[in-house]
Amino acid sequence: MSTRDVVFPPVPHALYQRHSYSPAVRANGLLFVSGQVGAREDGTPEPDLLDEVRLAFANLDAILAATGCSFDDVVDTTYFMVDPDHTLETIWPVVQEYLGPGPHPALTATGVTWLSGFRFEIKVVAKLPAGAGG
């Protein structure tokens, strides 16, 4: 069995160890990033939804940067939202801050009933720069 090429951000939050999952895995020129939430370093959520969403994107940005990627390299996004009727309205300005005016990567958005105390999660697939492994 081959070993996974796991990527951790420089300052990982506690959820990775607490729940035994990899923040991201490099494979075949792609970076598969686990769903990122607005977790502070101790694994707790930001209480304000806008701050939670910004922190989720910042956590994602740290993983992308650890591999030499940026949001320009993201090809697919999945958003998970509790109460999407209200959450989408709040997250969309943050999406614009990180992804720019468009065109954006492929996107799937889904409403969920539970995110372990969080209200927003983003999962992406990014194309790794040439020579970045995987």
Number of C-alpha atoms within 10 A of each C-alpha: 3 4 5 12 13 16 18 17 17 10 10 18 19 15 18 14 12 9 8 9 11 17 22 25 17 21 15 9 15 19 29 23 22 19 18 24 30 29 22 17 13 10 16 16 21 20 12 10 17 17 15 22 28 20 19 24 23 17 23 26 17 19 25 26 13 14 18 14 19 20 19 13 17 21 16 16 18 17 20 24 23 19 15 19 10 10 18 18 10 14 20 11 14 16 16 12 11 15 16 13 9 7 7 16 18 12 12 12 13 12 16 14 11 13 13 9 13 19 25 27 20 22 20 23 22 22 21 23 15 9 8 14 14 15
